[in-house]
Amino acid sequence: MGEAAPFVEIMLDKPRKMQFTFGVAKKFKEHTGKSITDIDENMTFDEVTVLLYLTLRVEDKELTQEQADDLFHVANLEEYTEKLLTLIGASTPEAGGGPKAPASPTGSSSGASDESASA
């Protein structure tokens, strides 16, 4: 049997765990039309909220999108994006297939952004 998917803790109304699974990737594509491999630091607001909801729902099956939306604060959008990118990076194989590396300030891809390799 394989290991459980890594998780990232996020403080919302209480400490909550986000997990990235195949189900999350599939549902993300159904909701947004985008593959998880197209995700980078330039996610839209809607993509961030959908992905936050889906990753939180792995642990809390009763959570609805509306309930999740009420937990998120626009002022924390950058923090949420960073946590999601960390989670996806920790959950995908390093040998390709993961999300694109965040762009550098000059707009080019750095190719290496694995500060979160703690599982």
Summary of the structure (lengths in Angstrom):
residues: 119
radius of gyration: 13.8
end to end distance: 17.1
largest distance: 43.2
contacts: 291
relative contact order: 0.18
helix: 44%
strand: 10%
